[in-house]
Amino acid sequence: MIDAHVQQQDAEIALLRLHLAAHRASRFWRATWPMRHLLDQRPKVVRRTRQALKALWWTATLQLPMRLRARTAYRAAIALPVHADHGPVVQSVPPVLPTTTTPMVSVIIPAYGQAGVTLICLEAIAASRTMTPFEVIVAEDASGDPDMMVLDAIVGLRLVRNQSNLGFLHNCNTTALLARGRYLLFLNNDTEPLPGFIDELVALAEARPDVGLVGSKLLFPDGRLQEAGGIIWQDGTGWNYGRGDDPTLPRYNTVREVDYISGASILLKRDLFEALGGFDPLFAPAYYEDVDLAFRIRARGLRVMYQPASVVIHHEGVSHGTDPTSGIKAQQEVNRHRLLARWPQLLASEHSPSGTDPMRAPEHAKGRTTILVIDHYVPEPDRDAGSRSTMGIVTALRDAGWVVKFWPQNRTHNDYTQLLEAIGIEVLDGRLDLNFPQWIARNGAELDHVLAIRPEVADEYISDLLSHTKARLSFYGVDIHHVRMRRQAILLGDAALAAEANEMEKLERRLWGMFDVLLYPSEAEAAQVRSLVPGAPARGIVPFSFDRFRARGAPPVEPVILFVAGFAHPPNIDAATWLVREILPLVRARVPATRLVLAGSHPTAEVRALSDGDRITVTGNLSEAGLAAIYLEARASIVPLRVGAGVKGKVVEALQQGLPLVTTSIGAEGIPGLEQVATVTDDAAGLAAGLVMLLLDDRRWAVNSAVQVAFAERHFSRAALAESLFAALA
């Protein structure tokens, strides 16, 4: 869901850029350039014009009297003295908060005086460009501070004035009773939330029903990291994970389960908070109430999650000070002992001694299995089948509770990195100031497993792995490379490629003797490896998996054939060329209106040249949503591979989509029983005949679609992949 959302946003941005470029190229834009240039040099004129237009709008909409009263009160309030520790001077225009009768989130800000600090927080919220409906409640805890009258001028704020001082904890609990939102977001008044902070917390809470509490990344005002989730050790002491470090490092940008989140910015469901009785008064007036809340939430079988995409600047110490021997801060040590007394067995079983277990402790993962996965780059599941397979594997590992680290050989950080980080996989890319020998020397002892993917990748890293870790070493070949290369060399009569295939066979045989487990995407390939090297620990796994399988209704009316492939791969170029030159003419002899869509990433010039306009379309890169739309439009799918090896992602995807399939024996390789639900033949005439049948026979189309979906559900579910993977790794 997240990757589709990101891709949709990318498409919308690209479209907006096109509109912007067209606008800038218009006659109007060019003709008005002198006026714009002049106004750029006269900012006061622009400001006064804007103010005049705003006054006209307020007059027309009957807002002017209210706005003038609010501004007068606000300016009177901010004329009062502001202490230096209140942060930057507030602006002369009061913030305006959104108003709604049905908020999804109630932002609760407990305050004890400190008007300047609270105003900065509210201004940041007003500027946060939040899409989620929310309300803001400030609970002023009877401080007697006259400066707090400034809050009366803020439109949209629900201001609660306590009649007596309740203290931080009771103030939070009492104010929560007034909230109307489905979620409560407790926010310290000495914070400056960055744009999107609410949306990101809610998105994670809504996406995972097992999540009980979500918290933000906290930064110091100078940009250093204050906390990326919290660690509680066996003795009850705590660490603000990453304190003082660079907040852009990979380990601080991964969604993960944590022991607790500091209460400066935490979100949970209102009904859950009420069921728990709120923050426990045992920890009044403050400190460890957030830790105890996290422990009680986890005791209900729910997770406490850190969301790095929600970022909040926290002026630490403004609320409670920093001296642990005086004031409310002195309560910290008292409440630590209370936590120890309440949770002794939990702390002993689920938490580590102070400062130990550096790979598991930040993820609340004591005793869990750790694995390092190495591949040539971060998987791009909408671009190539190999990436889709890798994504399925790492997702299965993470779903099983393993601590997963991913090392991309190219060390590149891009939009796809966030797909892994969003599901809790740390990506050790170029943001990390360590090369692989340094990293594995430092962390190898913490690893239980390593999975290297593809021969060239495994070859680069195997020496350092053998030197610096005792982890169980697994190799995933994706396919038997030398078999695929040799088949292609024979088809093309390419002596140089045949020589490369021989070298690849030597490399693969050497690797087969260096790893503890050899994984291949079918039992047929694993058996072939065992026949080449008797005793080799080769095992087949399910290479692709899906959450949903598309049951189709009536067949599309238009005769559209679809071939999906990554067209940087030579076997797919050969297949596309053969399809257009030899198979398609036979189909059109029977169904003249037939259209062909060649859909997939990186089409070469040779592939693009196959397009003839409307009748043969070469799409180029597609989002998952775009590809899904083409699957719905198409009447039949073809995978006309003449060379290759391994299970083909494009074949499995056609099964999952319920789009009746025609393929070759190479396309069907590694999928036993495929010939019972799809047409499998190796000559152009047979492939064309299978396509014509699907284009013309509605009954046959419906039967094939239904049996293909059922076949995919049996063999390519998430459960099937996970079962095969963990059996192989055992």
Secondary structure, DSSP 8 states (H G I E B T S, - for coil): -HHHHHHHHHHHHHHHHHHHHHHHTSHHHHHTHHHHHHHHT-HHHHHHHHHHHHHHHHHHTT-HHHHHHHHHHHHHHHTS---GGG-S---SS--B----SS-SEEEEEEESS-HHHHHHHHHHHHTS---S-EEEEEEE-S---GGGGGGGG-BTEEEEE-SS---HHHHHHHHHTT--SSEEEEE-TTEEE-TTHHHHHHHHHHH-TTEEEEEEEEE-TTS-EEESSEEE-TTS-EEETTTTS-TTSGGGSS-EE-SB--TTEEEEEHHHHHHTTSS-GGG-SSSSHHHHHHHHHHHTT-EEEEEEEEEEEE-TTTTT-S-TTSGGGGHHHHHHHHHHHH-HHHHHHH--STT--TTTGGGT-TT--EEEEEESSS--TTT-HHHHHHHHHHHHHHHTT-EEEEEETT----TTHHHHHHTT-EE--TTSS--HHHHHHHHGGG-SEEEEESHHHHHHHHHHHHHH--SEEEEE-SS-HHHHHHHHHHHHT-HHHHHHHHHHHHHHHHHHTT-SEEEESSHHHHHHHHHHSTT--EEE-----BS------S--SS-EEEEE--TTSHHHHHHHHHIIIIIHHHHHHH-TT-EEEEE-S---HHHHTT--SSSEEEEES--HHHHHHHHHH-SEEEE--SS--S--HHHHHHHHHT--EEE-TTTTTT-TTGGGTSEE-SSHHHHHHHHHHHHH-HHHHHHHHHHHHHHHHHHSBHHHHHHHHHHHH-
